Amino acid sequence: MVTRRRKLRDLIRSGQDYWLMDRYDEALAEFNQAIELDPGSVRAIAHRGETYRMMGRYDEALADLNRAIELDPSRAWSIGCRGRAYGDMGRYDEALADLNRAIELDPSAAWLIADRGEIYRLTGRYDEAVAEFSSALELDPSEVWATGSRDWAYQAMEQHGEADLDHAAEPGPSRAWAIGSRNRAYQAMKRGDAWIIAHRGQAYQTMKRTAEAVADLSRAIELDPGSAELFCIRGGAYLEASSYDEALADLSRAVELDPSLDWPVAARGETYLVLERYDEALADLNCAIDSDPGDAWALARRGEAYREMGSYDEALADLSRAIESDPGEEEAIAARGATYMDLERYDEALADLNCAIENEPGDAWALARRGETYRQMGSYDQALADLNRAIELDPGEDWPLGCRGRAYQETYRYDDALADLNRAIELDPSDAGYYAARGQAYQAMGRNDDALADFDRANELDPSYQPPTV
């Protein structure tokens, strides 16, 4: 009996060692042997369940953890791990129920309190999240990952302190937990500081401090140049900063390092879309959607690509699928509204754009599209109100200026029209429509030579444009 117990103990310890090194298949093999040796070993079953959770195999994780809890309902560790699994699956009510129960059984377990804080953070209960993270750190200062998550909670509350992230990046073996992800903690221990620094870079990115974000992410990549995920993250930062060449380079490198990752392919498709390289955008977005047909974000971006290409039926199909998959996908709602506007289906356009703006009153893109819808309907007061607001929110965007210039031109405010159209042309001198609209303003003002020059320029840029005779 002693020999059997010792073997069981050794198998479980060996499985844990493999588990800590992210060698999950080998960990499973050890736990499987332990369970074969003793089918009633709560410890072996629970550890196998936690291993399945870390591998994302949630059905198997829940089966094992349910069995472990059935065998020993008083074991807080098993209940807490099941709470983690529910949290990973987005089943937050069940996660909280398990974590509450586990904390009742073991109120001094800092990791359980921190995990409950993470569920509070994910469900928007930021005050409670901060309190839980702080309590966990008082009980066990080595639970440093809680500092990273606490900082995310502060950021969500618009309390952008840096103390937590700086503390999390301090030297020491426990610093790995600062990345705010249990599943990556041991990777960070193996890789050194890379993921901790990357996490701080992501925080800077959230705070729109792009230069600091890129600096941290670049340092992380120096420490771990083979990480596809780090290139993904930095590529995303470059994309948000409109550094498109750098974004494409990083995202393409991520795809090379790990072709199985969907996110860099979709993000590269988004970059191509912004650059108006639609065929390349569609190729990447098609791949992303093939991998995950319900990806609302990728469907929305492909729908927008189709809209820009004038393929309106395909655009509406994708955008409606995106909204069906995620009714809160505001970009899809706004883009569908813009598609209806292009099709002159104004009532449907306004319904979608009103919904998008109600959800996000500061969405300059949606405001500009609603303003243009009103302009096309001849509702100029409403058009100008929306376009003024859009330009106030994003003064460097040419499209709302061009739309407002047309609205001014159509309401005989020619000096105002020229001011807007001149600025729009400065921002985008390749848009034939701006020259055509300015030519119309010049023509109305009797400046026929200027009008002819603009009409000719519009025709050069877009041969399908037929200039009027002046």
Stockholm file with secondary structure:
# STOCKHOLM 1.0

chainA/1-470         MVTRRRKLRDLIRSGQDYWLMDRYDEALAEFNQAIELDPGSVRAIAHRGETYRMMGRYDEALADLNRAIELDPSRAWSIGCRGRAYGDMGRYDEALADLNRAIELDPSAAWLIADRGEIYRLTGRYDEAVAEFSSALELDPSEVWATGSRDWAYQAMEQHGEADLDHAAEPGPSRAWAIGSRNRAYQAMKRGDAWIIAHRGQAYQTMKRTAEAVADLSRAIELDPGSAELFCIRGGAYLEASSYDEALADLSRAVELDPSLDWPVAARGETYLVLERYDEALADLNCAIDSDPGDAWALARRGEAYREMGSYDEALADLSRAIESDPGEEEAIAARGATYMDLERYDEALADLNCAIENEPGDAWALARRGETYRQMGSYDQALADLNRAIELDPGEDWPLGCRGRAYQETYRYDDALADLNRAIELDPSDAGYYAARGQAYQAMGRNDDALADFDRANELDPSYQPPTV
#=GR chainA/1-470 SS CHHHHHHHHHHHHHHHHHHHTTCHHHHHHHHHHHHHHCTTCHHHHHHHHHHHHHTTCHHHHHHHHHHHHHHCTTCHHHHHHHHHHHHHTTCHHHHHHHHHHHHHHCTTCHHHHHHHHHHHHHTTCHHHHHHHHHHHHHHCTTCTHHHHHHHHHHHHTTCCCCHHHHHHTSSSGGGGGGGSCHHHHHHHHHHTTHHHHHHHHHHHHHTTCHHHHHHHHHHHHHHCTTCHHHHHHHHHHHHHTTCHHHHHHHHHHHHHHCTTCSHHHHHHHHHHHHTTCHHHHHHHHHHHHHHCTTCHHHHHHHHHHHHHTTCHHHHHHHHHHHHHHCTTCHHHHHHHHHHHHHTTCHHHHHHHHHHHHHHCTTCHHHHHHHHHHHHHHTCHHHHHHHHHHHHHHCTTCHHHHHHHHHHHHHTTCHHHHHHHHHHHHHHCTTCHHHHHHHHHHHHHTTCHHHHHHHHHHHHHHCTTCCCCCC
#=GC SS_cons         CHHHHHHHHHHHHHHHHHHHTTCHHHHHHHHHHHHHHCTTCHHHHHHHHHHHHHTTCHHHHHHHHHHHHHHCTTCHHHHHHHHHHHHHTTCHHHHHHHHHHHHHHCTTCHHHHHHHHHHHHHTTCHHHHHHHHHHHHHHCTTCTHHHHHHHHHHHHTTCCCCHHHHHHTSSSGGGGGGGSCHHHHHHHHHHTTHHHHHHHHHHHHHTTCHHHHHHHHHHHHHHCTTCHHHHHHHHHHHHHTTCHHHHHHHHHHHHHHCTTCSHHHHHHHHHHHHTTCHHHHHHHHHHHHHHCTTCHHHHHHHHHHHHHTTCHHHHHHHHHHHHHHCTTCHHHHHHHHHHHHHTTCHHHHHHHHHHHHHHCTTCHHHHHHHHHHHHHHTCHHHHHHHHHHHHHHCTTCHHHHHHHHHHHHHTTCHHHHHHHHHHHHHHCTTCHHHHHHHHHHHHHTTCHHHHHHHHHHHHHHCTTCCCCCC
//
